[in-house]
Amino acid sequence: MASAEATLRTAMDTGMDLVQISVHAGACAMCVPVQGQVYSISGQTPGFPVLTPEVRTPLHPWCGHRMLPVSPEILRAEGTYEALQKFSVDPDHAVTDVYDYERVERGTFVGRPKAEAIKVSEQFAESRRKKAA
């Protein structure tokens, strides 16, 4: 929790208003819907949802997701600004892993239907647990 507060404070101190939730395979049903999405800390960046307590990481005690400050200038330079903006406000789609996310960034994929994304992510996590046992 302290690292999340420090991330937000650092972002705001440096004039950055956007943070992105990290992405990893095997995320839980609580995390899948928000991973990869970009949020406005203050609510002042048009087109991005406001970062609310419900989507601030960590989302639960064992949460591996982090908030990462992102620059709109860099997103524009990379050509990912509009795709991430569209993805971040879409309540019906999510990504299950970095490969899904990269396709969203390129604008070639809108994400998986949320229920499918949760199922795929849970199956991956279960297969990891079985391999570890």
N, C-alpha and C positions, 0 to 999 in steps of 0.2 A: 504494500500500500504506500509506503514512504517513497519507493522508487517511482511509482505512478505520479505522486504529487510533485516530485522533483522534475519529472519529465514535463509535466504541464507548466510548472513554474519557469523552467528553462525555456520552453517554447515561447511562452508569453513574454519573458524578459528579452528575448531576441527578436520579437516582433512576428513570430510565427503563430498563425491561428489554426492551422490544420494538423491533425494527428491521424495516423493510420494504425489500425489494429493489425498486429502481425498475423501471419498465416502459417499453419503447420498441419500436416496430415494427422488423422486420428483425433481431431478435436471433438469435444463432447457436444451433445445436443444444445447446451446452453451457449457455447462459443461459436459454433458453425455459422449461425446467422449474422454475426458481426465481423468475422475475420476477413481481412482485406479491405474493409470499408474505411473511408476517410470521413472524419468528423471535424466540424468547426468548434473550437473551444468556446468562443464567445457567441457564436451564432451569427456573426457578422459577415461570413464569407458566403455569398450567394450560391445556391445550388447544392450545398452540402448540408447534411443533417447536423443538428446541434449535438454535441457530446453531452449526454445526460448520465446521471449515476447508473442507470440500467445498462449502459454499454461501456462504462469505464472499466478498464482492466486493473487488477485481476477481477474476473467475474465470479470466482469461487476460490476456496482455499488452495486447490491444487492447480490453479490456472497457469498455463505456460504462455499465455498471450501477453503482449506488451503494447503500449502505445508508442508510436514512433513519430516524432515531428516530421512533417513534410512541407516542402516549399512549393507553392503554386507555380512559381517561375520554373522550377526544375520539372515539375509535372508537365507544364506546357512545352518546355524544351524537349522533353522526351516524347511528346505527343500522346501522353496518357491522361491529361487533365479531364477531357470530356468523357472518356470511357469510364474513368473512376468516379466522376461526378454522377453519371447515369447509374452505375452499379451501386453506389453508396445510398441512393434514395429508393432503390428497388426493394420493396419488402418481400417479394416473392422468390428471389433467387439468392443463392449463396455459392461459395466455393469450398471444395473439400481439401485442396492441397495447393501447393505452389504452381503446379502445372495448370490447374484451372485458372488460378489467379493471373498467370502470365497471358493466357488467352483473353481474359477480361481486359487486361492492360492494352493489348493489341487491338481491342475492339472487335475480335472475331468470335466472342462468346459472351453471353449475358449472365452466365452462371447457371448452376443446376437449379431445378425447382427445389425449394427449401427442404421439403420432406425427403426427397431423394438424396440431397447433400448430407443431411443428418444420418440417413441410413448407411450411405457409403462410408462416411467418416467413422461411424460406430463399428461397422464391419472391419475396417482397417485396424482400429484400436483393438478389437477382439483378436484379430489374427496376430497382432504384436504381442498381446498378453499370452497367447498360446505358445508362441515361439519362445518367450522368456521363461515359461514354466518347465 
